[in-house]
Amino acid sequence: MEVGTVAVVVRTKDRPALLARALDDIAAQTLLAEHRATVRVVIVNDGGDAGGVAGLVAKHPIADLVTVVDNASSRGRWPAANQGIAAVDSDYIVLHDDDDTWQPGFLASTTSFLDEPANADYAGVVTFTELVHETGGDDGYRELSREPFAREIEHISLIELCRRNQFPPIAYLYRRRVHDTIGGYNEAMTVVADWEFNLRTVRRFDLAVLTEHLANWHLRSETAEGTDGNVTRASDWQYDEHKVRLFNRLLREELDAGALGVGYLANLLQVIDREEQQRDANVHLHMQQLFDLLRDRSEQGEAAILGRVDGAVEQLLAKPNSVQQLRRSIRRPR
């Protein structure tokens, strides 16, 4: 079976500790031991210290695989992504943000899947991801905790993708020919261009899911600022604003064309989600009030029901959408 080539695009700006970790992470991929010549690494230094990046790369064991693109001033995350993609030729592409990591088998598993002739109809492949909460700075980073991300997703559905972005870039490797069909990332956008690109992709192609944890999406503390901040955490308001503007644009285009599609679905699902969140918030409030009332009036004989309600409230707080589970948990035993 022919082995495809892969371009790993790393965007960075003045984050030497994270860039060093990203290069170490790529170097640890088992694919390099098996098919080193198939891997190309592109670092897009988007307005950062060019000398610092060059020095770091020069002494790294994978320096021979690296192409560096230096921008004199920052062009932004998505212009930088398109620059990296255009800098080298390859069969496959993956965006490896400088602050994220993989498990050692990510590249081997994903490229092998797309290499397989039986999977030729798939335009890309997504793996399971873990959220890694961390803290630190130039002296290094320390993991605080981790949790599975979106493990219920075993198939990439267009309608579900209209509801939410189902995977981060670090977990997604895709065929270069996708760009030949739908174009590049939208450079006018800042923080939801990956979602918009994914929507355009899945309108035309199918994506597969490998139900194995192979990617890690790293998040710093909500208080992290400047170059250390994580884009999603540091710009929650901006993220929501650009999401709304994206869906508004898609819906306007469809209304102008006289045919509803992804824009209509995305807007409708966002309304449904907001209504569900409000309903769940109301259930939380009423259940907490009931629990407080029972606690105030509790006597020794009420300990059993109080315990059931206590457990039910904990379940609800842990799983906000499990209203039916809540009802079952406080139902009197027969």
C-alpha positions, 0 to 999 in steps of 0.5 A: 500500500502506498504511503501518503505524505503529510504536512504538519502546520504549526502556527506560532508567535513568541511562545518558545516554550510551547513551540519547543514542546510542539516540535518534541511532540512531532518528533515523538510520532511513531510515523517518523520511525517508520516513514520519516520521509513522508512528514513535512513540518511547516512553522509559520512564525506569525510576526514573532522573533524570527531569530528565536524560532530559527535557533530553536529549529536549528538544534532540534532533531527534526530540523531537516523536516522543517520549513519556516515561514516568517511574517514580518508582522502578524497576519492572523491565525487563519492567513497563517494556516493558509500560508503553511498549507501552501508552503509545501506539497503533501497528500494530507494536512493537519494543523498542530497548534503550538500549544496542543499535543498528540499521542505518539500514534496519531500520525501513523493511525490517521495517515494509515487510515486514509492510505487504505484504498477502502477508505478512499471516499473519506476526505479526512479522519478525526480522532478522540480528544482529551481536554488538558487543563494546564498552567505555566509559562516560559519556564514550562507547563504543568498539567492540572487535570484532563477529561475526555472531550466529545466521546459520544461522537462516533460519526461526523454528521452535518446536522450535528456539525451545524449545532456545534463544532465537533472536534478541534484542529489537532484531532483532524487530518484531511486530504489536501484535495479538500482545498482544491474543492472548497478553497482555504480557511476564511482569512476574514474570520478570527476564531471560528474559521475552523468551524466554517471550514468544517461545515463547508467540508462536510457539505461535500465530503464524509469524515471518518472517526477513529474511536481512540484517544490520539489528540490532546487539546490544551487549555490554560487558566482563564486568567492567562493573558497575552501570548500565553492565553488560549484562543478559545478561553481568552476570547469567549465573547469574541467567539460567540460574536463571530459564531453569530455573525457566521450563521447570520451570513450563511442564512442571508446568503441562503435567503438571497438565493431562495433556498435554505440549507446549512445556515438555516439549520445552524440558526435553528439548532442554536435557538433550540440549544438556548431554549434547552439551556434555559429550561435546564437552568430553571430545573436546576433552580427549582430542584435546588429550592426543593432541596433547600426546603427539605433540608430545612424541614428534615427530621430523622425519618426523612433521611432516606428521601433527603438522601435520594433528592441530594443524589438527584441534584448532584446528578443534575448538576453533573449532567444538565440535560439528564432531566429524565434521569433526575426523575427516575432517581427521585422516584419512590422505590416500589 
